[in-house]
């Protein structure tokens, strides 16, 4: 949200007299916090008041936007929005002004996923706007912020926005814009400014230099840029001076509620998860090399703009020569950031003189080792303390939610388990809190990708979806999700919750349960079959009857489930039985 405030203030004095250059004083005479900053803070207040119960968000948004807004009647409200603010019985209007997008940044920062960012944005926006364009562009803004905050690359953000909301063409974004308060014009230009930027400040300067509604474009581009780059301390300090006491109090409360990342090397350490293999529900391994964005990593390395020109001297002090074997084998656990950066700089130097060698620094695991060390330095020693974690696993009609919570007074943990929407079960987990804390720290959630979707052309339509959320003592929260695909140390997480995978996906039916198999052929769709053979497992090939003539085809088992007769997912009398395993011998029934 701070990025939205910075962009709004920087653009406030040139909205009607556009600046057509990046060369200007960021906080010059005439700069003020306008409606964009004030309404962003009002939305933040509404979000915090929910205490993460989002069912209350629409009511809170309507309350606090109007409550805060009425204190600043001259901050720059549009005509329709102003009537809504001061109405005793406000109803959403057909307005499609860009204010809908400028104030949703708190939704993007607090959301666990792109889906939730879109949902929270709609809740906040719909209280005052019913125009579809306003709703969609506010959602696009919140989703872009959420993705940038959670560690997605610019190409991933661009692909998501173009797939879900609007195409971002390659038109020049410099100096051709006129003042326009509509969402359609403002949001796309702001996202383009972020995508073309080289730093937080560059995104703000680009947004203001193109003209148009500079405060709004600056607020939207600034919010996304904050999520991606962070805000330099000097800019933060100057911007916050423009907030009065009441607005500053809301901001300070928000910063405690949603702490800034404060990671100096985030631009490159976010690639750690992309450098590790993923595992599928069938036990297959998806190599990181299939999807790793080498070009984007190099760009972000350059954008980090760190002083590594003297890497040769630093390596000499370390006793390491510019030799591939020495560089890649160097133990890094005790190295400082400057030394690790020197190792990375030497790898790029090697690429400059020997094209194609850089990828070998990745393949040996050296680059991953270096990035993990930088992440460890950013997170501090000892690492951030985890105070709670939640794991949710969904498999068709079965859902189990595990929640573990640390009790500092007794230095112990407890676990809460909810299944099928039943009443939660509370049971002790570890008597020794330090043991569980160490086990959780050893998983290194900070290394994970934000999401583990299915990869490749073939997708399983059922199987297992999961999400995990980790809460830290300093207020940081990390959220992850996956669809039949998992991080490499998935079993370590299950062990922390005391779960054996067999406990969840049972290998044998209970008395009276019927075995249902989800079977796929050469398409994405799966079909239910029943069997009495409890030795069949996921990924086995089976022969099944298909069609009116019961022609025999070979299918692949994607999932094995167990149901009591009254809970079956498909009627028994309409479900065919498999004939046998594909590799099993035929029998004559004797």
BELGIDA-V979454 format. One record per residue. OMEGA is omega in radians with two decimals (* if undefined). NEAR is the number of other C-alpha atoms within 12 Angstrom. Layout:
omega->{OMEGA/OMEGA}
near->{NEAR/NEAR}
//
This chain:
omega->{3.12/3.13/3.08/3.14/3.14/-3.11/3.12/-3.10/-3.11/-3.11/-2.99/-3.03/-3.10/-3.11/-3.08/3.08/-2.91/3.02/-3.05/-3.13/3.04/-3.07/3.11/3.10/-3.03/-3.14/-3.10/3.11/3.13/3.12/3.09/2.98/-3.07/-3.12/-3.10/3.10/-3.04/3.13/3.03/3.11/3.09/3.09/3.09/3.13/3.11/3.13/-3.11/-3.12/-3.13/-3.06/3.11/2.95/-2.95/3.07/-3.14/-3.02/3.14/-3.14/3.14/3.13/3.12/-3.11/-2.98/3.06/3.13/-3.11/3.13/-3.08/-3.12/3.11/-3.09/-3.03/-3.08/-3.06/3.07/3.12/2.93/-3.03/-3.07/-3.14/3.10/3.10/3.13/-3.12/-3.00/3.10/3.06/3.13/-3.02/3.04/3.13/-3.12/3.12/-3.12/3.05/3.11/-3.00/3.10/3.12/-3.11/-3.05/-3.03/-3.04/-3.06/3.09/3.12/3.13/-3.10/-3.05/-3.06/3.12/-3.04/3.07/3.14/-3.13/3.08/3.11/-3.11/-3.13/3.11/-3.14/3.12/-3.11/-3.04/-3.02/3.12/-3.12/-3.07/3.00/3.12/-3.06/-3.14/3.13/3.14/-3.09/-3.09/3.02/3.09/-3.14/3.11/-3.13/3.14/3.12/3.11/-3.12/-3.12/3.12/-3.12/-3.06/3.00/3.06/3.12/3.13/3.14/3.10/3.10/3.12/-3.12/-3.13/-3.13/-3.12/-3.13/-3.00/-2.94/-3.03/3.10/3.06/-3.09/-3.06/3.11/3.09/-3.12/-3.05/2.82/-3.10/-2.99/3.01/-3.11/-3.09/-3.06/-3.08/3.12/-3.01/-3.10/-2.98/-2.99/-3.10/3.10/-3.14/3.13/3.09/3.13/3.08/-3.07/-3.12/-3.01/3.08/3.12/3.07/-3.10/3.13/3.10/3.12/-3.11/3.10/-3.10/-3.10/-3.07/-3.10/3.14/-3.13/3.12/-2.93/-3.14/-3.13/3.12/3.12/-3.13/-3.11/3.13/-3.12/3.14/3.13/-3.13/3.07/-3.13/-3.07/-3.03/-2.89/-3.13/3.10/-3.09/-3.10/3.13/3.11/-3.08/-3.12/-3.09/-3.07/3.08/-3.12/3.12/3.06/-3.02/-3.11/3.14/3.13/3.12/3.09/-3.14/-3.12/3.10/3.12/-3.11/3.04/-3.13/-3.14/-3.02/3.03/-3.05/3.13/3.06/-3.04/-3.01/-3.06/-3.07/-3.14/-3.13/3.08/3.13/-3.10/-3.13/3.14/3.14/3.11/-3.14/3.01/-3.13/-3.12/-3.14/3.13/3.12/3.11/-3.12/3.07/-3.08/3.11/-3.09/-3.11/-3.02/-3.01/-3.12/-3.07/-3.08/-3.14/3.10/-3.13/3.12/-3.13/3.05/3.13/3.14/3.12/2.97/3.12/-3.10/3.12/-3.14/-3.12/-3.07/-3.13/3.12/-3.13/3.11/3.14/3.09/3.12/-3.09/-3.11/3.12/3.11/-3.13/-3.06/-3.09/3.14/-3.11/-3.05/-3.10/-3.08/3.06/-2.99/-3.00/-3.12/-3.09/3.02/-3.08/-3.11/3.13/3.11/3.11/3.09/3.10/3.13/3.13/3.14/3.10/3.10/3.05/3.11/3.11/-3.13/-3.10/3.12/-3.02/3.10/-3.08/-3.07/-3.10/3.12/3.06/3.05/-3.04/3.12/-3.07/-3.10/-3.12/3.10/3.13/-3.13/-3.12/3.10/3.12/3.09/3.10/3.12/3.12/3.11/-3.08/3.07/3.13/-0.06/-3.10/3.14/-3.07/3.12/-3.14/3.10/3.08/3.14/3.07/3.10/3.13/-3.11/-3.14/-3.07/-3.06/-3.08/3.08/3.09/3.09/3.10/3.08/3.07/-3.04/3.13/3.10/-3.00/-3.09/-3.12/-3.09/3.09/3.12/3.00/3.14/3.10/-3.10/3.07/-3.10/3.08/-3.13/3.12/3.04/-3.12/3.09/3.10/3.09/3.14/-3.13/-3.14/3.03/-3.11/-3.10/-3.11/-3.13/-3.13/3.11/3.12/3.14/3.10/-3.14/-3.11/3.10/-3.14/3.09/-3.11/3.10/-3.00/2.93/3.11/-3.08/3.11/3.13/3.05/3.12/3.06/-3.05/-3.07/3.13/3.06/-3.05/3.07/3.13/-3.02/2.97/-3.08/2.99/3.12/3.12/-3.07/-3.07/-3.10/-3.06/-3.10/3.11/3.13/3.05/3.05/3.14/3.13/3.04/-3.13/-3.12/-3.13/-3.14/-2.95/2.99/-3.04/-3.12/3.13/-3.10/3.07/3.10/3.11/-3.12/3.11/3.13/-3.14/-3.08/2.86/-3.06/3.14/3.12/-3.08/3.08/-2.98/3.13/3.13/3.10/2.99/3.11/3.12/-3.14/3.13/-3.11/3.05/3.10/2.96/-3.02/3.10/3.09/-3.12/3.13/3.13/-3.02/3.06/-3.10/3.13/2.95/3.07/3.13/2.99/-3.11/-3.09/3.06/-3.12/-3.09/3.05/-3.13/3.01/3.02/-3.10/3.06/-3.06/3.06/-3.07/3.03/-3.08/-3.12/3.14/3.06/-3.08/3.08/3.07/3.09/-3.13/3.14/-3.14/-3.13/3.07/-3.10/-3.10/-3.09/2.91/-3.06/-3.09/-3.08/-3.04/-3.09/-3.14/-3.03/-3.12/-3.06/3.11/-3.11/3.14/3.12/3.07/3.14/3.10/2.96/-3.09/-3.11/3.14/3.12/3.06/3.09/3.13/3.10/3.12/*}
near->{53/52/50/58/54/56/55/50/46/49/49/40/30/37/35/19/21/29/33/25/22/25/15/22/22/36/31/18/15/18/27/34/38/42/42/49/54/47/51/49/45/43/50/45/41/39/43/30/25/24/17/20/15/26/18/20/32/28/25/31/41/35/32/31/42/34/25/30/34/26/20/26/22/16/24/28/29/25/18/22/34/28/22/28/33/25/19/13/14/22/21/29/26/22/30/34/39/46/49/53/58/59/53/59/55/51/54/48/52/44/36/32/34/38/23/25/35/39/31/46/48/38/35/49/50/35/35/39/34/23/25/24/30/40/41/36/43/49/46/51/62/53/49/56/56/45/45/43/46/44/40/39/40/36/27/24/34/31/21/28/34/21/14/21/28/25/20/29/14/13/15/15/33/26/24/21/31/27/26/27/32/31/38/32/33/44/51/38/47/51/48/41/46/46/37/30/30/25/32/39/39/31/44/53/43/46/56/54/39/37/40/38/43/51/54/57/60/55/57/60/56/57/54/58/52/48/47/46/44/37/36/24/19/15/27/29/17/22/32/32/21/31/29/20/12/19/31/25/18/32/38/23/22/31/26/18/27/35/27/32/33/26/27/27/35/38/42/42/37/40/40/39/38/36/38/33/31/34/26/32/37/25/19/20/22/28/21/27/20/16/20/25/26/27/17/23/32/26/22/27/29/22/23/26/20/22/17/26/19/19/28/26/19/27/28/19/15/24/15/25/23/27/21/27/15/20/35/29/19/29/19/29/19/17/25/22/29/29/35/39/40/36/46/43/34/38/38/33/26/22/20/13/13/15/13/17/20/29/27/24/33/32/21/20/24/31/40/33/34/42/40/35/35/39/38/34/30/26/28/17/15/14/23/29/31/37/32/36/38/35/36/34/33/28/30/25/21/28/24/33/32/36/35/38/35/34/24/18/8/14/19/24/32/31/30/28/29/24/21/18/14/13/12/16/19/17/20/21/28/25/18/19/27/21/18/34/34/21/24/36/29/23/25/31/39/41/36/37/35/36/34/33/26/29/26/16/9/17/25/36/24/29/36/37/31/33/35/38/33/38/28/28/22/23/23/29/33/37/36/37/34/32/29/36/34/40/45/30/24/35/18/24/33/29/21/32/36/27/24/17/19/17/15/26/26/25/21/24/25/14/11/15/21/30/38/40/43/42/42/33/26/16/15/19/20/25/34/36/40/38/32/23/23/23/19/34/30/32/26/25/27/35/32/33/24/23/12/8/9/14/13/21/23/23/35/34/39/38/37/42/41/35/27/19/18/13/18/26/25/23/18/21/11/13/24/27/29/34/29/29/30/21/14/15/12/12/9/5/6/4}
//
